[in-house]
């Protein structure tokens, strides 16, 4: 399978697209004025301790206070070979932090919606092959390195680099890497940590460390992924990435290509149109079926429908084939839209237990290619599939879209008929409260047209009822649900 990265850079924005076999699989967007915060390290101040939630709000200089849960505060950490997360002793939040306390924290989740950033005191700093952890003195190995002898080899090599200043986790990209490369990585991370510690002693800024910009971060994280080439449409960014890859990820340096073409780089694989389609609720399947994807603050729901697909055998086979096709589309849409958190999938009801098992297996296989961690929990009693996908950054929709000024995020607006009835009720209310000679209704074009058209007979009856003349005035700038009743 061929794969390549397209990197589009402008003065205000960077975008990276992952293309596999000619099809867009992932798109990453970073506005230079709104860079993501994940991985950044701050000197913060505890602004409020919440015993009932076993958490605290921490001021790190953002518009919203960040959130630190007791389970994310490191007291005693222990990393073993199979586990790459720290073990935290359970304690009351009031024993761990206090109001006004200075604290060094790292962002693990960007602010999403109305929620502030999620923090941890378990600092980790990634590089090409290693992740440095100042809070431990042990070695962890990525679970994706499955060969036991290789795990032991890597662990024994890196064990020599560990001391009281910190330990390491070996990333998947470290598989097959020699001692010299690992040592260089370890030394780089220790120098970086030393600089961060120096900044801790200075009171000038609360920002101690910022993660790499998008293009360099993606290259660092894509080490170990089989790529054919990496094309960049900015000469300056191409030169910067050449320097970066030579120093940190030399295996990717030979894949870099400067793209000077007149045709926009994202037009090569129809990336712009694919990204636009990724913002729509409906995703059409080749068979004629379709998905409906709804993203809310609490969860994402995905509904599968047969649509125009009628099949060639029987209803059960038609349903099964649609569901199988949907698993591939769902896995791609999760990556493309960067959907995270809790996800509920409503497959078309199947009566055959073997069909259910095969659909579940197909979904597991399709999502196994995802670099974000996914957990599929199987069918519920209601026939839904529950799954989770690790969420650290905003989804594509949240980056590119804002709240609709008309519906205010509801996803629907009142019908023209409903607004017409509201207008009439308002006229009756105003007529009872005040003495007026006549009324003028200012309304949107659609509502005004309805009041003077199909609802004109009701308006005429209302004129008789209130014994007043009612005039309708079109306001081109009014949204459909906006109107004013003015007394004359």
C-alpha positions as CSV (number, residue, x, y, z in Angstrom):
1,X,0.0,0.0,0.0
2,X,1.5,3.4,-1.1
3,X,1.4,6.2,1.5
4,X,2.5,9.8,1.4
5,X,2.2,13.0,3.4
6,X,1.3,16.3,1.8
7,X,2.2,19.4,3.8
8,X,0.6,22.7,2.9
9,X,2.1,25.7,4.6
10,X,0.8,29.3,4.5
11,X,1.8,32.3,6.7
12,X,-1.3,31.7,8.9
13,X,-1.9,28.0,8.8
14,X,-0.3,24.6,8.4
15,X,-2.1,21.5,7.1
16,X,-0.9,17.9,6.8
17,X,-2.8,15.2,4.8
18,X,-2.0,11.5,5.0
19,X,-2.8,9.7,1.7
20,X,-3.0,5.9,1.5
21,X,-3.5,4.3,-1.9
22,X,-4.6,7.6,-3.3
23,X,-7.3,8.2,-0.6
24,X,-7.3,10.8,2.1
25,X,-7.1,9.1,5.5
26,X,-6.1,11.8,7.9
27,X,-6.0,15.6,7.9
28,X,-4.3,17.8,10.5
29,X,-4.9,21.5,10.7
30,X,-3.1,24.0,12.9
31,X,-3.7,27.8,12.8
32,X,-0.5,29.6,13.8
33,X,-2.4,31.9,16.2
34,X,-4.3,28.9,17.8
35,X,-1.7,26.2,18.2
36,X,-2.7,23.1,20.1
37,X,-1.5,22.9,23.7
38,X,-1.1,19.1,24.1
39,X,2.4,18.4,25.4
40,X,3.1,21.9,26.6
41,X,4.5,22.3,30.1
42,X,3.4,25.2,32.3
43,X,4.1,26.7,35.7
44,X,0.6,27.0,37.0
45,X,-1.2,28.2,40.2
46,X,-4.0,26.2,41.8
47,X,-7.0,28.5,41.8
48,X,-9.6,26.3,43.4
49,X,-9.7,22.8,45.0
50,X,-12.9,20.8,44.5
51,X,-13.1,18.0,47.0
52,X,-16.4,16.8,45.7
53,X,-14.9,16.2,42.3
54,X,-11.5,15.1,43.6
55,X,-10.0,17.7,41.3
56,X,-8.6,21.2,41.1
57,X,-8.7,24.1,38.7
58,X,-5.3,25.5,37.7
59,X,-4.5,28.8,36.2
60,X,-1.9,28.4,33.4
61,X,-2.5,31.7,31.7
62,X,-5.3,30.6,29.4
63,X,-8.8,32.1,29.1
64,X,-10.3,29.1,31.0
65,X,-8.8,27.5,34.1
66,X,-7.4,24.1,33.3
67,X,-8.6,20.9,35.1
68,X,-6.3,18.6,37.2
69,X,-7.8,15.4,38.6
70,X,-6.4,13.7,41.7
71,X,-5.6,10.6,39.6
72,X,-3.3,12.7,37.4
73,X,-1.2,13.9,40.2
74,X,2.0,11.9,40.6
75,X,3.0,10.9,44.1
76,X,4.7,7.6,43.5
77,X,5.3,6.3,40.0
78,X,6.3,2.9,38.9
79,X,6.7,1.8,35.2
80,X,7.1,-1.8,34.3
81,X,7.9,-3.4,31.0
82,X,4.4,-4.0,29.8
83,X,2.9,-0.8,31.1
84,X,3.6,2.7,29.8
85,X,1.4,4.7,32.2
86,X,2.3,5.6,35.8
87,X,0.7,4.0,38.9
88,X,-0.7,6.7,41.1
89,X,-1.5,6.0,44.8
90,X,-5.1,7.0,45.5
91,X,-5.2,10.1,47.8
92,X,-7.6,12.9,48.7
93,X,-7.2,15.9,46.5
94,X,-6.9,18.1,49.6
95,X,-3.8,16.2,50.6
96,X,-2.2,16.7,47.2
97,X,-2.7,20.4,46.4
98,X,-3.9,23.5,48.1
99,X,-5.3,26.9,46.9
100,X,-2.6,29.2,45.7
101,X,0.0,26.5,45.3
102,X,2.5,26.8,42.4
103,X,2.6,23.6,40.4
104,X,4.3,22.3,37.2
105,X,1.8,20.6,34.9
106,X,1.6,19.3,31.3
107,X,-1.4,19.5,29.0
108,X,-2.8,16.1,28.0
109,X,-6.0,17.3,26.4
110,X,-6.7,20.6,24.5
111,X,-9.6,22.8,25.7
112,X,-12.6,21.3,23.9
113,X,-16.0,23.0,23.7
114,X,-16.8,24.5,27.1
115,X,-14.2,22.4,28.9
116,X,-10.8,23.7,29.9
117,X,-7.5,21.9,29.2
118,X,-6.9,18.6,31.0
119,X,-3.6,18.5,33.0
120,X,-1.2,16.0,34.6
121,X,1.8,16.4,36.8
122,X,3.2,13.2,35.3
123,X,5.6,15.0,32.8
124,X,6.6,13.2,29.7
125,X,8.7,14.5,26.8
126,X,8.8,12.5,23.6
127,X,11.6,12.3,21.0
128,X,12.3,10.1,18.0
129,X,12.6,6.7,19.9
130,X,12.1,7.5,23.6
131,X,9.8,9.3,26.0
132,X,11.5,10.8,28.9
133,X,9.7,10.7,32.3
134,X,11.3,12.7,35.1
135,X,9.1,11.2,37.8
136,X,10.4,7.6,37.4
137,X,13.7,5.7,37.2
138,X,12.5,2.7,35.3
139,X,12.1,1.6,31.6
140,X,8.9,1.0,29.8
141,X,8.5,-0.7,26.4
142,X,5.7,0.0,23.9
143,X,3.2,-2.8,23.7
144,X,3.3,-2.7,19.9
145,X,6.9,-4.1,20.1
146,X,5.7,-7.8,20.4
147,X,9.0,-9.7,19.9
148,X,10.1,-10.7,23.5
149,X,13.8,-10.9,22.7
150,X,13.7,-7.4,21.1
151,X,11.9,-6.0,24.1
152,X,14.6,-7.4,26.4
153,X,17.4,-6.1,24.2
154,X,15.9,-2.6,24.1
155,X,15.2,-2.6,27.8
156,X,18.7,-3.6,28.7
157,X,20.2,-0.9,26.5
158,X,18.1,1.9,27.9
159,X,18.4,0.8,31.5
160,X,21.9,2.1,31.5
161,X,20.6,5.6,30.7
162,X,18.2,5.7,33.6
163,X,19.2,7.5,36.9
164,X,17.6,9.4,39.7
165,X,16.8,12.2,37.2
166,X,14.3,10.1,35.3
167,X,13.5,7.1,33.2
168,X,12.3,6.3,29.7
169,X,9.6,4.6,27.6
170,X,10.8,3.0,24.4
171,X,8.5,4.0,21.5
172,X,7.4,1.7,18.7
173,X,9.8,3.4,16.3
174,X,12.7,2.1,18.5
175,X,12.3,-1.4,17.3
176,X,15.6,-2.6,15.7
177,X,17.4,0.6,16.6
178,X,21.0,0.5,17.9
179,X,22.6,1.7,21.2
180,X,24.1,4.8,19.7
181,X,20.8,6.2,18.3
182,X,19.1,5.5,21.6
183,X,21.9,7.1,23.6
184,X,21.7,10.2,21.4
185,X,18.0,10.4,22.0
186,X,18.4,10.1,25.7
187,X,21.1,12.8,25.8
188,X,18.9,15.1,23.8
189,X,15.9,14.6,26.2
190,X,18.1,15.2,29.2
191,X,19.4,18.4,27.8
192,X,15.9,19.5,27.0
193,X,14.7,18.7,30.6
194,X,17.7,20.6,32.0
195,X,16.6,23.7,30.0
196,X,13.0,23.3,31.3
197,X,14.3,23.1,34.9
198,X,16.3,26.3,34.3
199,X,13.1,28.0,33.1
200,X,11.3,26.8,36.3
201,X,13.7,28.9,38.4
202,X,12.9,32.0,36.4
203,X,9.7,34.0,37.1
204,X,9.3,35.6,33.6
205,X,6.9,33.2,31.9
206,X,4.5,30.4,32.9
207,X,5.3,28.6,29.6
208,X,8.2,26.2,30.3
209,X,8.0,24.1,27.2
210,X,6.0,24.0,23.9
211,X,5.5,21.0,21.8
212,X,6.7,21.1,18.2
213,X,4.7,22.9,15.5
214,X,2.4,20.7,13.4
215,X,4.7,19.7,10.5
216,X,7.6,18.7,12.7
217,X,5.3,17.0,15.2
218,X,3.7,14.9,12.5
219,X,7.1,13.8,11.2
220,X,8.2,12.8,14.7
221,X,5.1,10.9,15.3
222,X,5.1,9.2,11.9
223,X,8.5,7.5,12.4
224,X,7.9,3.8,11.9
225,X,5.0,4.4,9.5
226,X,5.8,3.2,6.0
227,X,5.8,6.3,3.7
228,X,6.8,6.6,0.1
229,X,7.4,10.4,0.1
230,X,6.7,13.6,2.0
231,X,5.9,16.6,-0.2
232,X,6.0,20.2,1.1
233,X,4.7,23.2,-0.9
234,X,6.8,25.8,1.0
235,X,10.5,26.2,0.2
236,X,11.3,27.7,3.6
237,X,9.4,24.9,5.5
238,X,11.0,22.3,3.2
239,X,14.5,23.6,4.3
240,X,13.4,23.7,8.0
241,X,12.1,20.1,7.8
242,X,15.3,19.0,6.1
243,X,17.4,20.4,9.0
244,X,14.9,18.9,11.5
245,X,14.9,15.4,10.0
246,X,18.7,15.3,9.6
247,X,19.1,15.9,13.3
248,X,16.1,14.0,14.7
249,X,14.6,11.6,12.2
250,X,17.2,10.9,9.5
251,X,15.2,7.9,8.1
252,X,12.6,10.4,6.8
253,X,15.1,12.9,5.3
254,X,15.4,11.1,2.0
255,X,11.6,11.1,1.6
256,X,11.3,14.9,1.7
257,X,10.4,16.6,-1.6
258,X,9.8,20.2,-2.3
259,X,6.6,20.7,-4.4
260,X,6.9,23.8,-6.6
261,X,3.8,23.0,-8.8
262,X,1.3,25.7,-9.9
263,X,-1.5,23.4,-9.0
264,X,-2.3,23.5,-5.2
265,X,-0.7,20.5,-3.4
266,X,-4.1,19.5,-1.8
267,X,-5.7,19.3,-5.2
268,X,-3.4,16.4,-6.1
269,X,-5.7,13.9,-4.3
270,X,-8.9,16.0,-4.1
271,X,-8.1,16.7,-0.4
272,X,-10.0,20.0,-0.3
273,X,-13.3,18.3,-1.4
274,X,-12.7,15.3,0.9
275,X,-12.1,17.6,3.9
276,X,-15.4,19.4,3.0
277,X,-17.3,16.2,2.8
278,X,-15.8,15.2,6.2
279,X,-17.8,18.1,7.7
280,X,-21.2,16.7,6.5
281,X,-23.5,14.6,8.6
282,X,-24.2,12.1,5.8
283,X,-21.5,9.8,4.3
284,X,-22.6,7.8,1.3
285,X,-21.5,4.2,0.8
286,X,-20.7,2.8,-2.7
287,X,-23.5,0.3,-2.4
288,X,-26.1,3.0,-1.9
289,X,-26.3,2.8,1.9
290,X,-25.1,5.7,4.0
291,X,-23.9,6.8,7.5
292,X,-25.3,9.6,9.6
293,X,-22.6,11.0,12.0
294,X,-23.7,13.3,14.8
295,X,-21.0,14.8,17.0
296,X,-22.1,16.2,20.4
297,X,-20.2,17.3,23.5
298,X,-21.0,14.0,25.3
299,X,-20.4,11.5,22.5
300,X,-20.5,10.8,18.8
301,X,-23.3,8.7,17.3
302,X,-23.1,6.9,14.0
303,X,-26.2,5.4,12.4
304,X,-26.1,3.1,9.4
305,X,-28.9,2.8,6.8
306,X,-29.4,0.7,3.7
307,X,-30.6,3.6,1.7
308,X,-30.9,2.7,-2.0
309,X,-29.1,-0.6,-1.6
310,X,-31.6,-3.5,-2.2
311,X,-29.2,-6.3,-2.6
312,X,-29.6,-9.4,-4.8
313,X,-30.5,-12.2,-2.3
314,X,-32.5,-11.5,0.8
315,X,-32.9,-8.8,3.4
316,X,-30.6,-10.3,5.9
317,X,-27.7,-10.5,3.3
318,X,-28.4,-7.0,2.3
319,X,-28.2,-5.8,5.9
320,X,-25.0,-7.8,6.6
321,X,-23.3,-6.5,3.4
322,X,-24.2,-2.9,4.2
323,X,-22.9,-3.2,7.8
324,X,-19.6,-4.8,6.6
325,X,-19.1,-1.9,4.1
326,X,-20.0,0.5,6.9
327,X,-17.2,-0.7,9.2
328,X,-14.5,0.4,6.7
329,X,-16.2,3.8,6.2
330,X,-16.5,4.3,10.0
331,X,-12.8,3.5,10.6
332,X,-11.8,6.0,8.0
333,X,-14.2,8.7,9.2
334,X,-13.0,8.4,12.8
335,X,-9.4,9.2,11.6
336,X,-10.4,11.8,9.0
337,X,-12.7,13.7,11.4
338,X,-10.4,13.0,14.4
339,X,-13.4,11.9,16.5
340,X,-12.6,10.9,20.0
341,X,-14.2,10.1,23.3
342,X,-17.2,7.8,23.5
343,X,-18.7,6.6,20.2
344,X,-22.0,4.7,19.8
345,X,-22.6,2.9,16.5
346,X,-26.1,1.8,15.5
347,X,-25.6,-0.9,12.9
348,X,-28.7,-2.1,11.0
349,X,-30.3,-4.9,13.2
350,X,-29.0,-8.4,12.5
351,X,-30.6,-11.6,13.6
352,X,-27.8,-14.0,12.7
353,X,-25.2,-14.2,15.6
354,X,-22.5,-15.1,13.0
355,X,-23.2,-11.9,11.1
356,X,-22.9,-9.9,14.3
357,X,-19.6,-11.5,15.1
358,X,-18.2,-10.9,11.6
359,X,-19.3,-7.2,11.6
360,X,-17.6,-6.7,15.0
361,X,-14.4,-8.4,13.7
362,X,-14.4,-6.3,10.6
363,X,-14.7,-3.1,12.7
364,X,-11.8,-4.3,14.9
365,X,-9.7,-5.0,11.9
366,X,-10.5,-1.7,10.2
367,X,-9.7,0.4,13.3
368,X,-6.4,-1.5,14.0
369,X,-4.7,0.8,11.5
370,X,-5.6,3.8,13.6
371,X,-2.6,5.5,15.3
372,X,-5.0,6.7,18.1
373,X,-5.8,4.1,20.7
374,X,-9.3,2.6,20.2
375,X,-11.3,0.2,22.4
376,X,-14.3,-1.6,21.0
377,X,-16.6,-3.0,23.7
378,X,-18.9,-5.1,21.5
379,X,-22.7,-5.1,21.1
380,X,-24.9,-3.8,24.0
381,X,-28.3,-5.3,25.0
382,X,-29.9,-2.7,22.7
383,X,-27.8,-3.9,19.7
384,X,-25.4,-0.9,19.7
385,X,-21.6,-1.1,19.5
386,X,-19.8,0.9,22.2
387,X,-16.3,2.1,21.5
388,X,-13.8,4.7,22.6
389,X,-11.1,6.5,20.7
390,X,-8.4,8.5,22.5
391,X,-9.1,12.2,22.2
392,X,-6.3,14.7,22.8
393,X,-7.0,17.5,20.2
394,X,-10.0,19.1,18.7
395,X,-11.9,17.3,16.0
396,X,-11.8,18.6,12.4
397,X,-15.3,20.0,12.8
398,X,-14.4,22.0,16.0
399,X,-11.3,23.4,14.3
400,X,-13.0,24.4,11.0
401,X,-16.5,25.3,12.2
402,X,-18.2,27.5,14.7
403,X,-21.7,27.6,16.2
404,X,-24.5,28.5,13.8
405,X,-25.7,32.0,14.5
406,X,-29.3,31.0,13.5
407,X,-29.8,27.7,15.4
408,X,-27.2,28.4,18.1
409,X,-25.8,24.9,17.9
410,X,-29.2,23.0,18.1
411,X,-28.9,21.8,14.5
412,X,-32.5,22.8,13.6
413,X,-34.6,26.0,13.4
414,X,-38.3,26.6,13.8
415,X,-40.4,26.2,10.6
416,X,-41.9,29.1,8.7
417,X,-45.3,27.9,9.8
418,X,-44.3,27.9,13.5
419,X,-42.9,31.5,13.2
420,X,-46.2,32.6,11.5
421,X,-48.2,31.4,14.5
422,X,-45.8,33.1,16.9
423,X,-46.3,36.4,15.0
424,X,-50.0,36.1,15.4
425,X,-49.8,35.3,19.1
426,X,-47.5,38.3,19.6
427,X,-50.0,40.6,17.8
428,X,-52.8,39.4,20.1
429,X,-50.6,39.8,23.2
430,X,-49.5,43.4,22.2
431,X,-53.1,44.3,21.3
432,X,-54.3,43.4,24.8
433,X,-51.5,45.2,26.6
434,X,-51.4,48.4,24.6
435,X,-53.6,50.7,22.6
436,X,-52.5,50.9,18.9
437,X,-54.1,52.0,15.7
438,X,-52.4,49.3,13.5
439,X,-49.5,46.8,13.5
440,X,-46.5,46.4,11.3
441,X,-44.8,43.0,11.2
442,X,-41.1,42.9,10.2
443,X,-40.1,39.4,9.3
444,X,-37.7,37.4,7.2
445,X,-38.4,36.9,3.4
446,X,-39.7,33.4,3.9
447,X,-42.0,34.3,6.8
448,X,-43.2,37.5,5.2
449,X,-44.0,35.5,2.0
450,X,-46.0,32.9,4.0
451,X,-48.0,35.6,5.9
452,X,-49.0,37.3,2.6
453,X,-49.5,34.0,0.9
454,X,-50.7,30.7,2.3
455,X,-51.3,32.2,5.7
456,X,-53.0,35.4,4.5
457,X,-56.5,34.1,5.3
458,X,-55.5,33.6,8.9
459,X,-53.9,37.1,9.0
460,X,-57.2,38.5,7.6
461,X,-59.1,36.7,10.3
462,X,-56.7,38.1,12.9
463,X,-57.3,41.6,11.6
464,X,-61.1,41.1,12.2
465,X,-60.3,39.6,15.7
466,X,-58.2,42.6,16.9
467,X,-60.1,45.2,14.8
468,X,-56.7,46.6,13.6
469,X,-54.9,46.7,10.3
470,X,-51.9,44.4,10.1
471,X,-49.1,45.2,7.5
472,X,-46.2,42.8,6.7
473,X,-42.8,44.2,5.9
474,X,-39.9,42.1,4.5
475,X,-36.5,42.4,6.2
476,X,-33.8,40.8,4.0
477,X,-31.3,40.6,6.9
478,X,-33.6,38.8,9.4
479,X,-32.9,35.2,10.1
480,X,-35.9,32.9,9.6
481,X,-36.9,32.8,13.3
482,X,-36.5,36.6,13.9
483,X,-39.4,39.0,13.7
484,X,-40.7,42.2,15.3
485,X,-44.2,43.5,15.9
486,X,-44.4,47.3,15.9
487,X,-47.4,49.4,17.0
488,X,-48.3,52.4,14.9
